[in-house]
């Protein structure tokens, strides 16, 4: 075991966060390049692009839970999480290499349906990301004590992952999205495969005595996620709607509204139950449901922002005055087209989002020590609500979009760092991988709602609705978070503080 691991130093926490960095870079690359390449190179419309993105939630439903369950109960290649991180990193690299060659794959295979090929590649990419992400997050909880050290572990994860995400968007503006895919293949391989070889895992995991005999099967998992049934039902409906839009068209909005109403009503019931009978299970359910509303908003933003830029901002500005084009024009000399300009503006906006996401965890960690992690998290989300409504109602030129992304980034920095530290203290540590997988369903099932957002925007032609919906959804998440109780370790674990240096 490395000395830095024994001491739980910042250097070790940074090393521990590198596998998650591979996932962060992969996700940033996917966000920057996938919608752009599908809409501009392969000419898919907003509905078809959103359908391809459904591959991610579908992969997450199976990948996260199954991998989480397996990684809790296996030991090979010298680790519990290590094998999945290595395999996931390798498959991600291969998927990135194939995305620019969808037409070539179509010719070789004889499959003319570009949407089908893109969906399959996106499915493999998302499966690999999900295979990697769960163990990459779980290993931090495995190897750090509860409280401030664990929070620091997730903060370091977000700092490093955030800066690599920023780097992905910079590369997108500098070299274009196709070249970014090739670069991502190399970076993801290096950051996923090699760092994990220097981390020593525990073969025996600690478990609460009262929960040692806890059993989990498919039925138990299905029961555990009952707050998310609304998102699950609409996700299944979305798959059928894509193939039978005329037959199911009249049902789309009613099913979408019913799914959201179910989620809100169940949330209220869970809150009332928690007041009467507080428990870790109830807290886990509240966190899971609150987190789900946040992810409908963020996933919709990631998928559909390019269409918003193309329709709401690009008509108001001239190509020569676009700040986001400066990198490509000055450093490569390439003349920018309207299509590349849309990609550049989106990339710079998400560059700002991820830069804030990389810097702010340290600030949030300091604030959390004074007012608690839950209150800090709520405050960060409120900035995202303000940012979304600012873009929706005041975004007319390029700068407005960047200001909004700055505000949204404050909430984003908390969403992918603090929330895992809070959630991990409400579950059995011996089943951390499983619970990380179950908790991830609060990410992937809501992501399927993004297809509904895309369908509403396509039907109305009103792209402003994207950020109005995002603001309302994160506001709903804030309301649910208000009823989440602060973990006991937040009150102070001075004995662990000395280990973070």
Buried (B, 14 or more C-beta within 10 A) or exposed (E): EEEBBEEBBBBBBBBBBBBBBBBBBBBBBBBBBBBBBBBBBBEBEBBBBBBBBBBBBBBBBEBBBBBBBBBBEBEEBEBBBBBBBBBBBBBBBBBBBBBBBBEEBBEEEEEEEBBBBBBBBBBBBBBBBBBBBBBBBBBBBBBBBBBBBBBBBBBBBBBBBBBBBBBBBBBBBBBBBBBBBBBBBEBBBBBBBBBBEBBEBEEEBEBEEEEEEBEBEEEEBEEBBEBBBBBBBBBEBBBEBBEEEEEBEEEBEEBBEBBBEBBBEBBEEBBEBBEEEEEBBBBBBBBBBBBBBBBBBBBBBBBBBBBBBBBBBBEEBEBEEBEBBEBBBEEEEEEBEEBBBBBBBBBBBBBBBBBBBBBBBBBBBEBBBEEBBBBBBBBBBBBBBBBBBBBBEEBEEBEBBBBBBBBBBBBBBBBBBBBBBBBBBBBBBBBBBBBBBBBBBBBBBBBBBBBBBBBBBBEEEEBBBBBBBBBBBBBBBBBBBEBBBBBEBBEEBEEBBEBBE
